[in-house]
């Protein structure tokens, strides 16, 4: 029965969880927020961190086209946004892209994300709003073919369709979603074929609990980072490099991300 039920596996998805102590990063976030005078969140910090990490490890920042790997020239980070659909009134997900995240300051990233999130939730984000309205008009049985066609034209053929309302490289290099903000501790985001994204990162909720520090058991705060990645682009050695680069930034955010004076 088992042999007759499932097909041979051909999905390149790999899942993994990295749990890190985040006390220093949270303290850094608080100082950054005080210095900026506006909200700075863990999501903003992870956009900055992953932008730097993908610049440091360019092998992770690639795309598959015609069965070959192509190096991306920029590090753009897609961020999921929880919103209320203006038509149905139901909870929905949208998103935004932080362009050139590796070359931006944390303050710049935080300011842009907050401003764009406000516009997305107000249904006032030009390209995103237009795309949502266009797909709402497509019959459900045509949605998958339409998405696949869009991906083929924009990613496989590398065409710029912005003139007809399809954003150029609409999803960027990787995606980040904060499921902890939704009350979830653990979630693995599936790879979405039409986005051509090789990495999805889901941030869990910050937890306080026992941790080992200098051989002693103390109370500390931890953050679980749940990762889904495409094994065609990243293997174990690449994943190890990315993990070590993230650990370095959590352990010493001032040294890795830039010093922020005490508040």
Backbone bond lengths (Angstrom), bond angles and torsions (degrees), N, CA, C in turn:
res aa  C-N    CA-C-N  psi(-1)  N-CA   C-N-CA  omega(-1)  CA-C   N-CA-C  phi
1 X - - - 1.464 - - 1.528 111.09 -
2 X 1.343 115.15 -40.37 1.465 118.83 179.90 1.524 110.71 -63.46
3 X 1.343 116.40 -44.02 1.463 120.09 -179.48 1.526 111.21 -64.50
4 X 1.316 116.30 -32.25 1.452 119.88 -179.66 1.512 113.84 -84.84
5 X 1.323 117.65 -6.62 1.462 121.15 -175.73 1.520 113.10 -94.26
6 X 1.362 116.08 -44.64 1.464 119.05 -172.66 1.522 111.84 -112.46
7 X 1.318 114.17 147.93 1.447 120.81 173.92 1.527 109.74 -84.41
8 X 1.348 117.30 163.24 1.470 118.97 176.04 1.525 110.20 -60.35
9 X 1.342 118.69 140.74 1.465 120.94 -178.34 1.527 110.81 -67.62
10 X 1.333 115.47 135.37 1.462 119.78 176.34 1.530 111.40 -139.33
11 X 1.329 116.04 19.11 1.456 121.75 -178.78 1.530 109.52 -91.98
12 X 1.354 119.38 128.21 1.459 121.16 -177.13 1.528 114.03 -85.33
13 X 1.342 117.89 11.38 1.461 120.91 -174.36 1.528 112.10 -71.19
14 X 1.338 114.67 135.50 1.472 122.08 173.08 1.523 107.67 -124.76
15 X 1.338 116.73 138.00 1.461 122.27 178.83 1.524 110.07 -115.52
16 X 1.328 115.98 148.03 1.456 120.05 176.50 1.521 110.74 -161.37
17 X 1.323 116.36 155.62 1.464 122.11 178.39 1.520 109.69 -126.06
18 X 1.320 115.24 133.49 1.456 122.66 176.29 1.525 107.63 -119.30
19 X 1.329 117.13 116.22 1.459 121.36 178.66 1.522 109.12 -106.34
20 X 1.328 115.98 121.03 1.453 121.09 -174.73 1.523 110.94 -126.43
21 X 1.312 115.05 147.11 1.454 119.32 171.90 1.524 108.07 -70.91
22 X 1.335 116.42 133.08 1.466 119.33 -170.90 1.523 113.82 -123.95
23 X 1.340 118.15 16.72 1.465 120.44 -178.59 1.530 111.34 -57.61
24 X 1.327 116.83 -46.33 1.467 119.94 -178.53 1.520 111.14 -65.99
25 X 1.336 116.56 -38.60 1.462 119.74 179.86 1.525 110.84 -67.35
26 X 1.333 117.93 -38.73 1.462 121.15 178.98 1.527 111.02 -67.71
27 X 1.325 115.87 -37.82 1.468 119.41 177.37 1.529 110.04 -67.12
28 X 1.333 116.04 -37.71 1.463 121.66 176.29 1.529 110.15 -64.36
29 X 1.324 116.92 -41.21 1.467 121.85 178.46 1.514 110.94 -60.61
30 X 1.342 116.32 -43.39 1.470 120.51 -179.46 1.529 110.99 -63.19
31 X 1.337 116.91 -42.13 1.471 120.17 178.22 1.524 111.11 -65.84
32 X 1.344 115.80 -39.30 1.463 119.89 179.30 1.521 110.76 -64.74
33 X 1.319 116.83 -41.40 1.461 120.96 179.80 1.522 110.73 -64.14
34 X 1.329 116.62 -41.25 1.461 120.94 178.68 1.528 110.46 -64.50
35 X 1.322 116.47 -43.32 1.461 120.72 -179.19 1.527 111.65 -68.41
36 X 1.337 117.21 -35.49 1.462 121.32 -177.06 1.523 112.44 -76.94
37 X 1.336 115.58 -32.16 1.456 119.21 -176.40 1.513 113.13 79.40
38 X 1.329 117.15 10.18 1.456 121.61 174.81 1.526 108.41 -147.19
39 X 1.330 116.60 173.50 1.456 121.46 -172.77 1.518 112.65 -64.00
40 X 1.330 115.58 133.03 1.468 122.86 171.56 1.523 106.39 -128.33
41 X 1.327 117.41 121.61 1.459 121.83 -174.23 1.523 111.65 -112.88
42 X 1.327 114.93 171.97 1.460 119.88 174.50 1.524 111.43 -62.00
43 X 1.316 116.81 -33.69 1.461 119.53 177.39 1.520 110.82 -62.73
44 X 1.331 116.81 -44.57 1.472 120.62 176.97 1.524 110.35 -58.84
45 X 1.331 115.89 -43.08 1.465 120.05 179.41 1.520 111.50 -63.21
46 X 1.336 117.48 -40.87 1.463 119.42 -179.63 1.523 111.77 -69.41
47 X 1.327 117.60 -31.52 1.467 119.44 174.03 1.525 109.61 -61.61
48 X 1.325 116.06 -46.55 1.466 120.80 178.62 1.526 110.86 -63.11
49 X 1.327 116.82 -46.44 1.466 121.53 -178.46 1.523 110.82 -60.80
50 X 1.339 117.10 -49.06 1.458 119.53 -176.18 1.529 111.69 -71.20
51 X 1.323 117.44 -29.54 1.456 119.34 173.10 1.517 110.74 -61.40
52 X 1.340 115.84 -45.84 1.468 120.50 178.27 1.527 111.43 -65.15
53 X 1.344 116.50 -41.12 1.466 120.96 -177.69 1.532 110.70 -64.97
54 X 1.318 117.64 -43.38 1.467 120.38 -179.92 1.528 111.98 -69.24
55 X 1.331 116.93 -27.84 1.465 119.02 173.80 1.523 109.78 -70.39
56 X 1.341 116.24 -38.81 1.463 121.91 -179.51 1.521 111.60 -70.48
57 X 1.352 116.47 -33.11 1.467 121.69 -177.50 1.527 107.90 -122.71
58 X 1.324 118.11 77.74 1.472 120.81 -174.89 1.524 113.69 -63.41
59 X 1.344 118.24 -20.81 1.465 120.19 178.32 1.529 111.94 -61.61
60 X 1.342 116.87 -23.32 1.459 120.33 178.48 1.526 111.52 -81.12
61 X 1.331 116.28 -16.82 1.463 121.23 -174.02 1.531 110.09 -102.75
62 X 1.340 115.23 66.61 1.455 120.16 -177.95 1.527 110.93 -132.68
63 X 1.315 114.99 168.81 1.463 121.03 -179.45 1.522 108.39 -136.06
64 X 1.336 116.50 146.68 1.466 121.74 177.52 1.518 108.82 -91.50
65 X 1.329 115.64 125.73 1.460 121.31 178.51 1.523 108.61 -140.80
66 X 1.343 116.71 123.18 1.466 122.12 -178.07 1.527 111.84 54.45
67 X 1.337 115.84 38.50 1.456 120.60 176.55 1.515 114.85 75.75
68 X 1.330 117.61 10.79 1.465 121.54 179.64 1.527 109.71 -126.48
69 X 1.334 115.58 156.03 1.460 120.97 177.86 1.521 110.05 -90.52
70 X 1.337 115.03 131.22 1.457 121.04 177.34 1.526 109.06 -120.23
71 X 1.313 115.72 136.78 1.456 121.53 -179.91 1.529 110.22 -77.64
72 X 1.315 115.60 130.44 1.463 119.97 173.97 1.522 109.63 -76.03
73 X 1.316 116.54 146.53 1.452 121.02 -179.56 1.523 112.16 -87.42
74 X 1.343 116.41 -24.86 1.468 120.58 -176.89 1.532 109.54 -127.90
75 X 1.335 114.87 162.57 1.463 120.67 173.98 1.526 107.44 -110.75
76 X 1.323 115.92 103.76 1.460 122.17 177.51 1.524 108.21 -112.19
77 X 1.328 117.14 135.29 1.467 121.57 -174.89 1.526 110.34 -116.35
78 X 1.334 115.80 124.60 1.463 122.09 177.11 1.528 109.04 -87.68
79 X 1.334 116.94 133.94 1.467 122.49 -179.81 1.525 108.61 -121.50
80 X 1.330 116.50 125.37 1.455 120.43 176.61 1.524 110.39 -72.06
81 X 1.335 115.46 145.06 1.462 122.11 179.00 1.525 108.41 -129.03
82 X 1.338 116.45 123.65 1.461 120.73 174.21 1.527 108.42 -80.68
83 X 1.334 116.27 133.07 1.462 120.30 -176.23 1.521 109.35 -149.93
84 X 1.321 115.51 170.38 1.455 122.24 174.84 1.522 108.65 -102.92
85 X 1.311 116.59 123.97 1.453 120.67 179.22 1.528 109.32 -63.07
86 X 1.352 118.00 124.19 1.466 120.01 -176.42 1.524 113.25 -66.98
87 X 1.335 117.72 -20.32 1.465 121.08 -179.04 1.518 111.82 -87.50
88 X 1.343 116.38 -48.06 1.470 120.70 -175.61 1.523 113.14 -94.43
89 X 1.345 116.93 -21.51 1.451 120.24 -177.03 1.516 113.39 76.99
90 X 1.338 117.28 8.08 1.457 121.83 -177.77 1.529 110.77 -98.24
91 X 1.347 115.06 157.87 1.462 120.39 177.34 1.516 109.50 -63.90
92 X 1.339 116.32 136.29 1.452 121.38 -178.88 1.523 108.39 -144.44
93 X 1.321 115.48 169.67 1.461 120.91 176.71 1.514 110.45 -116.48
94 X 1.305 115.37 136.00 1.447 121.10 172.58 1.524 106.38 -130.50
95 X 1.303 118.29 -156.70 1.458 118.49 -179.91 1.507 112.79 -175.63
96 X 1.317 114.42 175.13 1.456 121.94 178.57 1.524 107.68 -146.56
97 X 1.314 116.36 162.26 1.459 121.43 179.70 1.522 109.53 -118.75
98 X 1.326 116.17 126.71 1.460 121.69 173.12 1.526 107.03 -91.83
99 X 1.312 116.89 108.67 1.457 122.10 -177.62 1.530 110.74 -78.35
100 X 1.318 115.34 144.00 1.475 122.08 177.14 1.533 111.60 51.90
101 X 1.325 116.13 46.97 1.465 120.80 -176.43 1.519 112.38 -60.92
102 X 1.333 117.29 -27.71 1.462 120.38 -178.65 1.523 112.38 -73.42
103 X 1.327 117.39 -18.41 1.464 120.88 -177.56 1.527 112.54 -105.97
104 X 1.339 116.91 6.36 1.462 120.92 -174.95 1.518 110.44 -106.61
105 X 1.324 115.90 152.31 1.467 120.80 174.59 1.521 109.30 -79.61
106 X 1.330 116.30 159.26 1.464 121.08 176.88 1.521 110.24 -59.28
107 X 1.331 117.92 -40.84 1.457 121.44 -178.42 1.528 111.02 -63.59
108 X 1.327 116.46 -41.65 1.456 121.84 179.39 1.523 110.80 -64.75
109 X 1.346 115.87 -43.40 1.465 120.83 178.97 1.524 110.85 -62.12
110 X 1.339 116.44 -47.47 1.464 120.71 -178.17 1.526 111.23 -61.48
111 X 1.321 116.35 -42.99 1.463 120.13 -178.95 1.522 111.42 -65.14
112 X 1.334 116.95 -43.39 1.468 119.96 -179.59 1.517 111.29 -66.75
113 X 1.339 116.96 -44.79 1.466 119.91 -178.47 1.528 110.52 -61.39
114 X 1.335 117.61 -46.74 1.465 120.39 -178.91 1.526 111.20 -61.87
115 X 1.328 116.82 -41.99 1.462 120.54 179.84 1.525 111.07 -65.61
116 X 1.334 116.76 -43.51 1.464 120.40 -178.10 1.522 111.65 -71.11
117 X 1.343 117.53 -38.09 1.467 121.07 176.97 1.523 109.80 -58.29
118 X 1.324 116.32 -43.16 1.472 120.42 179.46 1.528 110.36 -60.14
119 X 1.337 117.09 -42.06 1.464 120.84 -179.89 1.528 111.65 -69.37
120 X 1.350 116.71 -39.67 1.465 120.36 179.11 1.519 110.26 -63.13
121 X 1.338 117.05 -45.24 1.465 120.65 -178.37 1.524 111.45 -69.41
122 X 1.339 116.45 -25.96 1.463 120.26 176.46 1.524 112.10 -86.85
123 X 1.344 116.09 3.99 1.467 122.16 -179.08 1.530 110.85 59.29
124 X 1.344 114.80 38.38 1.465 120.52 -175.90 1.527 111.19 -125.49
125 X 1.349 116.89 26.13 1.463 120.83 178.16 1.525 106.96 -101.05
126 X 1.320 116.85 106.87 1.462 123.11 -170.51 1.511 115.86 -40.62
127 X 1.360 117.24 -68.68 1.468 120.91 -174.60 1.520 111.40 -65.28
128 X 1.340 116.93 -44.17 1.464 120.07 -178.11 1.524 111.03 -65.77
129 X 1.336 116.28 -43.90 1.459 120.36 179.93 1.524 110.81 -62.84
130 X 1.324 116.55 -42.46 1.465 120.85 179.46 1.520 111.35 -63.43
131 X 1.334 116.92 -41.78 1.465 120.74 179.67 1.524 111.08 -64.34
132 X 1.337 116.55 -43.74 1.467 120.00 179.72 1.527 110.50 -61.33
133 X 1.326 116.31 -44.48 1.464 119.68 -179.08 1.525 111.44 -64.93
134 X 1.328 116.40 -38.12 1.462 120.32 -179.91 1.518 111.12 -64.05
135 X 1.358 117.25 -45.18 1.458 119.91 -177.75 1.529 112.17 -72.04
136 X 1.337 117.35 -24.69 1.457 119.33 176.99 1.531 111.61 -67.55
137 X 1.329 116.33 -21.23 1.465 120.68 -179.42 1.528 112.96 -87.55
138 X 1.340 116.61 -11.41 1.458 120.40 -177.05 1.533 109.65 -84.10
139 X 1.327 119.55 131.06 1.478 121.22 175.69 1.527 110.08 -56.63
140 X 1.323 116.56 145.17 1.464 121.55 -173.01 1.524 112.53 -57.23
141 X 1.353 117.83 -35.59 1.463 119.42 -177.48 1.530 112.46 -72.58
142 X 1.350 116.55 -10.97 1.465 120.13 179.32 1.530 112.63 -103.36
143 X 1.335 116.78 -4.10 1.466 119.60 -176.26 1.529 111.45 -62.94
144 X 1.342 116.77 -48.24 1.470 119.15 -178.72 1.525 111.66 -61.75
145 X 1.348 119.52 -49.43 1.467 118.36 177.37 1.528 112.57 -59.21
146 X 1.334 117.41 -35.98 1.463 120.55 -179.59 1.528 110.81 -67.11
147 X 1.324 116.83 -42.31 1.465 120.87 178.51 1.526 111.05 -65.18
148 X 1.329 116.22 -42.91 1.466 119.81 179.06 1.525 111.67 -64.60
149 X 1.327 115.99 -38.53 1.468 119.66 178.39 1.527 110.40 -65.81
150 X 1.339 116.04 -42.94 1.459 120.18 178.57 1.521 110.56 -59.89
151 X 1.335 116.90 -44.40 1.461 120.85 -179.87 1.522 111.11 -64.50
152 X 1.333 116.68 -40.90 1.465 120.32 179.89 1.527 111.18 -62.80
153 X 1.327 116.59 -44.65 1.460 120.67 -177.58 1.527 112.22 -69.60
154 X 1.342 115.92 -43.79 1.468 119.16 -173.16 1.520 113.65 -85.12
155 X 1.346 117.97 -30.61 1.461 120.12 -176.99 1.534 112.61 -105.35
156 X 1.331 116.59 -50.69 1.464 118.39 -178.31 1.528 111.07 -68.54
157 X 1.342 116.33 -47.18 1.458 120.34 179.47 1.528 112.49 -88.44
158 X 1.356 116.02 -12.16 1.466 121.96 177.29 1.535 111.87 59.47
159 X 1.332 116.71 40.71 1.460 121.50 179.45 1.527 110.43 -89.21
160 X 1.304 116.64 147.38 1.458 122.62 176.13 1.527 107.92 -95.96
161 X 1.338 116.31 107.76 1.465 121.67 -177.75 1.522 111.68 -106.96
162 X 1.328 117.05 20.98 1.464 120.31 -177.40 1.525 112.00 -61.55
163 X 1.336 117.13 -26.04 1.464 120.80 179.70 1.526 112.38 -64.43
164 X 1.342 116.88 -23.64 1.468 120.10 179.36 1.530 111.58 -109.89
165 X 1.335 115.68 19.40 1.462 120.12 173.15 1.504 116.47 92.16
166 X 1.341 118.58 5.55 1.468 121.14 176.96 1.524 107.76 -101.32
167 X 1.350 117.87 112.83 1.471 120.28 -175.68 1.523 112.17 -60.91
168 X 1.313 116.19 144.42 1.459 121.96 174.80 1.515 109.05 -69.46
169 X 1.344 116.93 126.49 1.466 122.75 179.67 1.530 110.22 47.63
170 X 1.322 116.06 65.79 1.458 122.65 -169.56 1.518 114.72 -68.26
171 X 1.357 118.53 -14.03 1.464 119.47 -174.20 1.524 114.33 -122.79
172 X 1.328 117.97 -13.72 1.455 120.25 173.58 1.516 114.97 76.59
173 X 1.345 115.09 -151.76 1.459 123.06 -170.69 1.520 113.69 -90.33
174 X 1.323 117.37 -33.73 1.464 122.66 -179.59 1.507 108.67 -159.05
175 X 1.328 116.70 166.92 1.464 121.47 -178.78 1.517 110.44 -125.11
176 X 1.334 115.53 145.18 1.460 122.51 178.14 1.523 108.66 -127.75
177 X 1.326 116.34 132.74 1.454 121.43 174.45 1.520 108.89 -133.85
178 X 1.312 116.88 140.70 1.465 121.57 -178.01 1.520 108.75 -102.88
179 X 1.336 116.59 90.99 1.466 120.19 -179.90 1.522 110.81 -76.02
180 X 1.340 117.17 -19.79 1.454 120.39 176.06 1.518 111.63 -61.61
181 X 1.345 116.60 -33.47 1.461 121.13 178.30 1.524 111.58 -67.65
182 X 1.341 116.54 -19.13 1.466 121.67 178.01 1.526 111.39 -95.41
183 X 1.337 116.98 4.38 1.461 121.13 179.07 1.511 114.69 88.33
184 X 1.339 117.48 13.26 1.459 121.27 -179.51 1.521 110.70 -101.99
185 X 1.313 116.25 140.34 1.463 120.75 176.66 1.521 111.91 -88.96
186 X 1.330 115.78 -35.08 1.465 120.52 -173.75 1.524 110.26 -138.06
187 X 1.335 115.84 136.10 1.461 120.89 174.27 1.517 108.30 -162.93
188 X 1.311 116.09 137.93 1.455 121.47 174.09 1.524 107.79 -113.60
189 X 1.304 115.84 118.29 1.458 121.31 -177.12 1.530 108.99 -81.52
190 X 1.334 118.53 130.78 1.470 119.73 179.52 1.518 111.20 -71.97
191 X 1.327 115.69 148.93 1.457 119.41 171.17 1.525 108.52 -65.65
192 X 1.318 115.97 132.66 1.469 121.31 -177.87 1.519 108.29 -104.79
193 X 1.341 118.59 110.30 1.467 121.31 -169.78 1.521 115.29 -52.68
194 X 1.350 117.26 -44.09 1.466 118.08 -173.21 1.530 113.04 -72.67
195 X 1.350 118.42 -13.58 1.465 120.31 178.26 1.522 112.29 -82.60
196 X 1.347 116.24 -22.62 1.460 123.47 -176.16 1.535 112.01 58.44
197 X 1.328 116.75 22.53 1.462 120.73 178.08 1.522 110.23 -79.11
198 X 1.343 118.55 132.06 1.457 120.83 -179.34 1.523 113.86 -88.32
199 X 1.334 117.26 -14.75 1.469 120.72 -174.96 1.527 109.99 -140.66
200 X 1.337 116.13 129.36 1.462 122.37 171.10 1.527 107.90 -120.70
201 X 1.322 116.59 130.51 1.461 121.91 -179.23 1.524 109.06 -117.97
202 X 1.340 116.09 126.95 1.465 121.95 176.07 1.530 108.58 -114.39
203 X 1.322 116.33 121.57 1.460 121.32 179.10 1.522 109.38 -90.24
204 X 1.329 117.08 125.72 1.454 121.07 176.76 1.516 110.90 -82.66
205 X 1.320 115.63 -177.15 1.458 120.85 178.70 1.534 110.24 -76.76
206 X 1.318 116.44 145.50 1.465 121.10 174.40 1.525 108.35 -69.49
207 X 1.332 115.31 132.28 1.468 120.21 -179.23 1.517 111.10 -121.78
208 X 1.316 115.43 145.41 1.469 120.82 175.14 1.526 107.94 -104.98
209 X 1.344 115.48 132.04 1.451 119.18 -178.33 1.512 111.69 -171.72
210 X 1.336 117.49 -175.13 1.467 120.89 -177.95 1.527 111.69 -72.69
211 X 1.321 116.78 132.85 1.464 123.18 174.86 1.525 107.79 -135.94
212 X 1.321 116.07 158.18 1.454 121.35 179.44 1.520 108.95 -95.57
213 X 1.331 115.67 127.22 1.462 121.63 179.60 1.525 108.80 -134.26
214 X 1.339 115.96 115.35 1.471 121.27 -178.60 1.528 111.75 54.30
215 X 1.327 116.09 39.52 1.451 121.21 177.26 1.516 114.95 82.20
216 X 1.337 117.44 -2.02 1.467 121.10 -179.20 1.526 110.01 -113.39
217 X 1.326 115.79 150.44 1.456 121.68 179.03 1.524 109.07 -87.89
218 X 1.348 116.28 119.86 1.461 121.47 -179.48 1.526 108.75 -132.08
219 X 1.329 115.19 170.01 1.461 120.61 176.50 1.529 108.35 -89.83
220 X 1.317 115.80 128.35 1.456 120.63 179.47 1.514 110.74 -143.41
221 X 1.314 115.39 172.69 1.468 121.34 179.64 1.529 109.40 -110.08
222 X 1.336 115.08 137.42 1.470 120.30 -178.87 1.523 110.04 -127.42
223 X 1.322 113.75 155.50 1.462 121.56 177.04 1.518 107.97 -130.09
224 X 1.324 116.56 129.61 1.465 121.13 176.40 1.525 109.52 -97.54
225 X 1.330 114.89 128.81 1.453 122.11 179.06 1.523 107.41 -110.32
226 X 1.327 117.13 114.68 1.461 122.46 -176.22 1.531 108.44 -101.38
227 X 1.316 115.41 121.73 1.459 120.61 -170.93 1.529 111.28 -118.11
228 X 1.308 115.49 137.19 1.458 123.12 170.16 1.523 106.92 -120.21
229 X 1.337 117.16 126.97 1.464 117.20 179.42 1.521 111.77 -138.88
230 X 1.328 113.62 161.01 1.463 122.92 -176.60 1.529 108.64 -89.11
231 X 1.334 116.21 116.17 1.463 121.08 -175.97 1.528 112.27 -69.30
232 X 1.315 117.91 -15.20 1.458 119.65 175.92 1.525 111.10 -69.57
233 X 1.335 116.30 -27.06 1.460 121.25 -176.84 1.517 111.99 -102.17
234 X 1.333 116.73 -40.36 1.467 121.33 -178.91 1.518 109.94 -119.61
235 X 1.340 115.61 138.26 1.466 119.74 172.46 1.523 108.47 -115.93
236 X 1.323 116.65 -169.08 1.460 120.54 -175.75 1.519 113.34 -60.51
237 X 1.324 117.21 -37.74 1.465 119.76 -178.67 1.524 111.01 -68.14
238 X 1.337 116.72 -39.53 1.466 119.58 176.90 1.529 110.05 -64.97
239 X 1.340 116.10 -44.35 1.461 120.45 179.98 1.526 110.94 -59.56
240 X 1.340 117.22 -40.65 1.463 120.83 178.91 1.524 110.97 -63.33
241 X 1.333 117.01 -40.68 1.459 120.64 177.70 1.526 111.31 -62.46
242 X 1.331 116.05 -43.62 1.460 120.52 179.24 1.519 110.67 -63.69
243 X 1.337 117.35 -44.90 1.463 121.75 179.50 1.522 110.74 -59.66
244 X 1.312 117.71 -46.59 1.466 120.93 -179.12 1.527 111.56 -64.26
245 X 1.328 116.30 -36.36 1.463 119.97 178.50 1.531 111.06 -67.74
246 X 1.330 116.94 -38.23 1.467 120.51 177.07 1.524 110.08 -67.03
247 X 1.337 116.86 -44.59 1.465 120.87 179.24 1.527 111.51 -56.82
248 X 1.324 116.23 -41.92 1.470 120.76 -179.49 1.527 110.60 -60.14
249 X 1.308 117.45 -39.65 1.464 121.18 -177.68 1.520 111.87 -75.99
250 X 1.318 118.21 -31.26 1.465 120.84 174.60 1.532 110.34 -70.40
251 X 1.326 116.96 -38.48 1.465 121.05 -176.31 1.528 112.22 -72.43
252 X 1.341 116.68 -33.57 1.467 120.37 -176.84 1.514 109.68 -142.84
253 X 1.328 117.74 72.66 1.461 119.93 -177.36 1.532 113.83 -62.74
254 X 1.325 117.17 -36.10 1.474 119.24 179.56 1.520 110.53 -62.95
255 X 1.334 115.80 -44.20 1.460 119.95 -178.81 1.503 112.62 -70.08
256 X 1.357 117.10 -34.69 1.464 121.02 -174.94 1.517 113.81 -90.45
257 X 1.331 117.22 -33.63 1.464 121.17 -173.68 1.519 113.83 -108.69
258 X 1.310 116.79 -11.28 1.465 119.93 -177.99 1.521 110.82 115.10
259 X 1.328 116.31 135.09 1.460 121.58 -175.79 1.520 111.06 -72.21
260 X 1.344 115.30 135.56 1.456 122.56 174.03 1.529 107.60 -119.12
261 X 1.330 118.36 126.09 1.462 120.16 -178.14 1.525 111.75 -60.08
262 X 1.351 117.25 150.85 1.470 119.70 177.69 1.522 111.11 -59.77
263 X 1.314 115.57 142.88 1.485 119.25 179.74 1.524 111.01 -80.41
